Amino acid sequence: MNHKSLNIKGTLTSLEEPTVMGILNITPDSFYSNSRKQTEKDIDERIQTILSEGGSIIDVGGYSSRPDAVEVSEDEEASRLIVALRILKEHYPETIVSVDTFRAGVARTCVEDYGVAMINDISGGDLDKDMFDTVAELQVPYILMHMRGTPQTMQQHTDYGNMMEEIILELSKKVRRLNQLGVNDVVIDPGFGFSKTLDQNYLLMNRLKDFSVFELPLLVGISRKSMIYRLLGNTPEESLNGTVVLNTLALMNGADILRVHDVKAAREAVCIVSKYIKSH
C-alpha cells in the first residue's frame, strides 16, 4: 500500500494503514433500514458506536442515493444534516467529519458553520456546477466518486465500451480540473453500485489496482450493497459476511478508506490484512 496522507484541517493524516469511515445516515429511506438514524438520541448512540469500534471518519448523509430514492430539497437535506452536525460539533469536536452531499450550498454551510472536514460527492461535481469551485475555496479534502446520471437515473447509464478505461478517463479529467483550482487533497471513489450492473461491480473490484495510476487515496464503499445481496439472494440485513469478504478483497487491492455500516468488522479486516501484507 502506498504511503498516502490527507491534509485535514491543517494536520497531515496518514493513510499508511487503511482507515475506516463509519456511515451516519440521517435519512428516512436509506436502503439499509438499520442504518437510518433520525432522533438526537439515535444519532448520538450511532456516533458513539462508530468511534468506540474504531472508525476514524464519520460520513454524515441527509440524502438517500439509492436507486428510486425520493428527491429531497436542499433545505430539507441541510436541516437533516444540521441535527447531526450540531451534536458532533458540541460533543465530539475532535472527530473527523465528512458530509455526503452533491450540493455546493450544503457543503459550504457544513464546512463554514459546523467545522466539517471533508466533502463526499457521489456525483463527482456533475450535479452542481459550483461544487469544484466551492471545495477549492473551502480548502477541504474532496471525495470524487464516479457516477453517470443521477441517483434516480443512474441504472440506465451502464453501457460502456471499455468500462475501466472510461471510468479512469472521466475521473482523471476531473482530478486535473480540481488540481488546477487548487484542490490537492482528492480521494478517488470508483462508485460501486452507481451506474454499474452486478457484473460490472465485480469487474471493478477485480481491477481495483488500476486506480493506483492516480497515486491518490482510494475509497471503497460496498457495505451491504446489492452487488452482495442480489448475488447471494438475501437482503441488506443479511449481507455482513459478504461485505467483509469484499472489504478484504478491496484492502488486498489497494483500498485506503473503507466506507461501512459495520465499523468493528471493517477494522478487524484492516488489522488482519495489514498483518498479512507486512508478514511476507
C-alpha positions as CSV (number, residue, x, y, z in Angstrom):
1,M,0.0,0.0,0.0
2,N,1.3,3.4,-0.9
3,H,2.2,5.9,1.9
4,K,-0.7,8.3,1.3
5,S,-2.0,11.1,3.5
6,L,-4.7,13.8,3.6
7,N,-4.4,17.3,4.9
8,I,-7.3,17.5,7.2
9,K,-7.7,20.9,8.9
10,G,-4.0,21.6,8.6
11,T,-3.0,18.2,10.1
12,L,-1.4,15.6,7.9
13,T,-3.4,12.4,8.4
14,S,-1.6,9.2,7.3
15,L,-3.4,6.5,5.4
16,E,-0.4,4.2,5.6
17,E,-2.7,1.8,7.4
18,P,-6.2,1.9,5.8
19,T,-8.8,3.7,7.7
20,V,-12.5,3.1,8.3
21,M,-15.2,5.6,7.6
22,G,-18.5,5.0,9.5
23,I,-21.8,5.8,7.9
24,L,-24.2,8.0,9.8
25,N,-27.5,8.2,7.7
26,I,-30.0,10.9,8.6
27,T,-32.4,9.7,6.0
28,P,-35.8,8.1,6.4
29,D,-35.3,5.9,3.4
30,S,-31.8,4.5,3.2
31,F,-31.7,1.1,1.6
32,Y,-30.3,-0.5,4.8
33,S,-33.0,0.1,7.4
34,N,-30.8,-0.5,10.4
35,S,-28.6,2.5,9.5
36,R,-31.4,5.1,9.5
37,K,-31.0,7.5,12.4
38,Q,-33.3,10.4,13.0
39,T,-33.7,11.2,16.7
40,E,-30.9,13.0,18.5
41,K,-30.6,10.0,20.9
42,D,-30.2,7.6,18.0
43,I,-27.7,9.9,16.3
44,D,-25.6,10.2,19.4
45,E,-25.6,6.5,20.0
46,R,-24.6,5.8,16.4
47,I,-21.7,8.3,16.7
48,Q,-20.5,6.6,19.9
49,T,-20.7,3.2,18.2
50,I,-18.6,4.3,15.2
51,L,-16.0,5.9,17.5
52,S,-15.8,3.0,20.0
53,E,-15.5,0.4,17.2
54,G,-12.5,2.3,15.7
55,G,-14.0,4.5,13.0
56,S,-11.6,7.4,12.1
57,I,-14.1,9.4,10.0
58,I,-17.8,9.8,10.3
59,D,-19.7,10.3,7.0
60,V,-23.0,12.1,7.5
61,G,-25.6,11.9,4.8
62,G,-29.0,13.5,4.6
63,Y,-30.0,12.5,1.0
64,S,-30.6,8.8,0.2
65,S,-28.7,8.0,-3.0
66,R,-30.3,4.5,-3.5
67,P,-31.9,4.0,-6.9
68,D,-35.5,5.3,-6.9
69,A,-34.9,7.4,-3.8
70,V,-37.2,10.3,-3.3
71,E,-35.9,13.8,-4.3
72,V,-35.1,15.9,-1.2
73,S,-35.0,19.7,-1.3
74,E,-31.7,21.5,-0.4
75,D,-33.3,23.0,2.7
76,E,-34.6,19.6,3.9
77,E,-31.2,18.0,3.3
78,A,-29.4,20.8,5.2
79,S,-31.9,20.7,8.1
80,R,-31.4,16.9,8.5
81,L,-27.6,17.2,8.4
82,I,-27.5,20.1,10.9
83,V,-29.2,17.9,13.6
84,A,-26.2,15.5,13.5
85,L,-23.5,18.1,12.8
86,R,-24.6,20.1,15.9
87,I,-24.2,17.1,18.1
88,L,-20.8,16.3,16.5
89,K,-19.5,19.8,16.9
90,E,-20.6,20.2,20.5
91,H,-19.8,16.7,21.9
92,Y,-17.2,15.2,19.5
93,P,-15.2,18.2,18.3
94,E,-12.0,16.2,17.6
95,T,-13.8,13.8,15.2
96,I,-13.1,14.0,11.5
97,V,-16.5,14.5,9.9
98,S,-17.3,14.1,6.2
99,V,-20.6,15.2,4.6
100,D,-22.1,13.1,1.9
101,T,-23.7,15.8,-0.4
102,F,-23.6,16.8,-4.1
103,R,-24.8,20.3,-3.4
104,A,-22.3,23.1,-3.1
105,G,-24.5,25.3,-0.9
106,V,-25.0,22.4,1.6
107,A,-21.2,21.7,1.5
108,R,-20.4,25.3,2.3
109,T,-22.8,25.5,5.3
110,C,-21.5,22.3,6.7
111,V,-17.8,23.4,6.5
112,E,-18.2,27.0,7.5
113,D,-20.8,26.7,10.2
114,Y,-20.1,23.2,11.6
115,G,-16.4,22.6,11.0
116,V,-16.9,19.6,8.6
117,A,-13.5,18.4,7.4
118,M,-14.3,16.6,4.1
119,I,-16.9,16.6,1.3
120,N,-18.1,13.3,-0.2
121,D,-19.8,14.0,-3.5
122,I,-21.5,11.0,-5.2
123,S,-21.9,12.9,-8.4
124,G,-18.2,13.9,-8.9
125,G,-19.2,17.5,-9.4
126,D,-21.8,16.7,-12.1
127,L,-25.0,17.6,-10.2
128,D,-23.8,21.1,-9.1
129,K,-21.6,23.1,-11.3
130,D,-20.4,25.2,-8.4
131,M,-19.1,22.2,-6.3
132,F,-15.5,22.2,-7.6
133,D,-15.0,26.0,-7.1
134,T,-16.7,25.7,-3.6
135,V,-14.4,22.9,-2.5
136,A,-11.4,24.9,-3.8
137,E,-12.5,27.9,-1.8
138,L,-13.2,25.9,1.4
139,Q,-9.8,24.0,1.0
140,V,-11.1,20.7,2.3
141,P,-10.4,17.2,1.0
142,Y,-12.9,16.1,-1.6
143,I,-14.1,12.5,-2.3
144,L,-14.6,12.3,-6.1
145,M,-16.9,9.5,-7.0
146,H,-17.7,8.0,-10.4
147,M,-21.4,8.0,-11.3
148,R,-23.3,8.8,-14.5
149,G,-26.8,10.4,-14.5
150,T,-28.5,11.0,-11.1
151,P,-29.4,8.6,-8.3
152,Q,-32.8,8.3,-9.9
153,T,-31.5,7.5,-13.4
154,M,-28.0,6.0,-12.8
155,Q,-29.0,2.4,-13.6
156,Q,-30.0,3.5,-17.1
157,H,-26.3,4.5,-17.7
158,T,-24.5,1.2,-17.6
159,D,-23.4,1.0,-21.2
160,Y,-19.6,1.2,-21.6
161,G,-17.3,0.4,-24.5
162,N,-14.4,-0.3,-22.1
163,M,-15.7,0.4,-18.6
164,M,-12.3,0.7,-16.8
165,E,-10.8,2.9,-19.4
166,E,-13.9,5.2,-19.4
167,I,-14.1,5.5,-15.6
168,I,-10.4,6.3,-15.3
169,L,-10.6,8.8,-18.1
170,E,-13.7,10.5,-16.6
171,L,-12.1,10.7,-13.2
172,S,-8.7,11.9,-14.5
173,K,-10.3,14.9,-16.3
174,K,-11.9,15.9,-13.0
175,V,-8.8,15.4,-10.9
176,R,-7.0,17.7,-13.3
177,R,-9.7,20.3,-13.0
178,L,-9.7,20.1,-9.2
179,N,-5.9,20.4,-9.2
180,Q,-6.0,23.4,-11.4
181,L,-8.4,25.0,-9.0
182,G,-6.0,24.3,-6.1
183,V,-7.7,21.2,-4.6
184,N,-4.8,19.0,-3.7
185,D,-6.5,16.5,-1.4
186,V,-8.6,14.4,-3.7
187,V,-9.8,10.9,-2.8
188,I,-10.9,8.5,-5.6
189,D,-14.1,6.5,-5.2
190,P,-14.9,4.2,-8.1
191,G,-18.6,4.3,-7.3
192,F,-19.6,0.7,-6.6
193,G,-23.3,0.3,-7.4
194,F,-23.6,3.6,-9.2
195,S,-24.2,3.3,-12.9
196,K,-22.9,-0.2,-12.8
197,T,-24.5,-3.6,-13.2
198,L,-23.8,-6.5,-10.8
199,D,-21.2,-8.0,-13.2
200,Q,-19.6,-4.6,-13.8
201,N,-19.3,-4.1,-10.0
202,Y,-17.3,-7.4,-9.8
203,L,-15.1,-6.4,-12.7
204,L,-14.5,-3.1,-10.9
205,M,-13.4,-4.9,-7.8
206,N,-11.2,-7.2,-9.8
207,R,-9.5,-4.2,-11.5
208,L,-9.2,-2.0,-8.4
209,K,-5.4,-1.9,-8.7
210,D,-5.9,0.1,-11.9
211,F,-6.7,3.1,-9.8
212,S,-3.2,3.2,-8.4
213,V,-2.4,5.2,-11.6
214,F,-3.8,8.3,-9.8
215,E,-1.4,8.0,-6.8
216,L,-4.3,9.2,-4.7
217,P,-6.1,7.7,-1.7
218,L,-8.8,5.2,-2.8
219,L,-12.1,4.8,-1.0
220,V,-14.3,1.7,-1.4
221,G,-17.9,1.7,-0.4
222,I,-19.6,-1.7,-0.9
223,S,-21.2,-2.1,2.5
224,R,-24.4,-4.2,2.3
225,K,-24.9,-3.1,-1.3
226,S,-27.0,-5.0,-3.9
227,M,-23.8,-6.5,-5.5
228,I,-23.8,-8.7,-2.4
229,Y,-27.4,-9.4,-1.6
230,R,-28.5,-9.8,-5.3
231,L,-25.7,-12.3,-5.9
232,L,-26.4,-14.2,-2.7
233,G,-30.2,-14.0,-2.9
234,N,-30.6,-12.4,0.5
235,T,-31.1,-8.9,2.0
236,P,-29.0,-6.0,3.1
237,E,-29.6,-7.1,6.7
238,E,-28.0,-10.5,5.8
239,S,-25.1,-9.0,3.9
240,L,-22.4,-8.5,6.6
241,N,-20.4,-11.6,5.7
242,G,-20.4,-10.7,2.0
243,T,-19.4,-7.1,3.0
244,V,-16.4,-8.4,4.9
245,V,-15.3,-10.6,2.1
246,L,-15.4,-7.7,-0.4
247,N,-13.8,-5.3,2.0
248,T,-10.9,-7.8,2.4
249,L,-10.5,-8.1,-1.4
250,A,-10.6,-4.3,-1.6
251,L,-7.9,-3.9,1.0
252,M,-5.7,-6.5,-0.8
253,N,-6.1,-4.5,-3.9
254,G,-5.1,-1.1,-2.5
255,A,-8.2,0.5,-0.8
256,D,-7.1,3.2,1.7
257,I,-10.5,4.0,3.2
258,L,-13.5,1.6,3.7
259,R,-16.9,3.3,4.0
260,V,-19.0,1.0,6.0
261,H,-22.1,0.5,8.3
262,D,-20.3,-2.1,10.4
263,V,-17.1,-0.5,11.7
264,K,-15.9,-3.2,14.0
265,A,-15.9,-5.9,11.3
266,A,-14.1,-3.5,8.9
267,R,-11.5,-2.6,11.5
268,E,-10.8,-6.3,12.0
269,A,-10.4,-6.8,8.3
270,V,-7.9,-3.9,8.1
271,C,-6.0,-5.4,11.1
272,I,-5.8,-8.9,9.6
273,V,-5.0,-7.7,6.0
274,S,-2.3,-5.3,7.3
275,K,-0.7,-8.1,9.3
276,Y,-0.8,-10.4,6.3
277,I,0.8,-7.9,3.9
278,K,3.5,-7.0,6.4
279,S,4.4,-10.6,7.2
280,H,5.9,-11.5,3.8
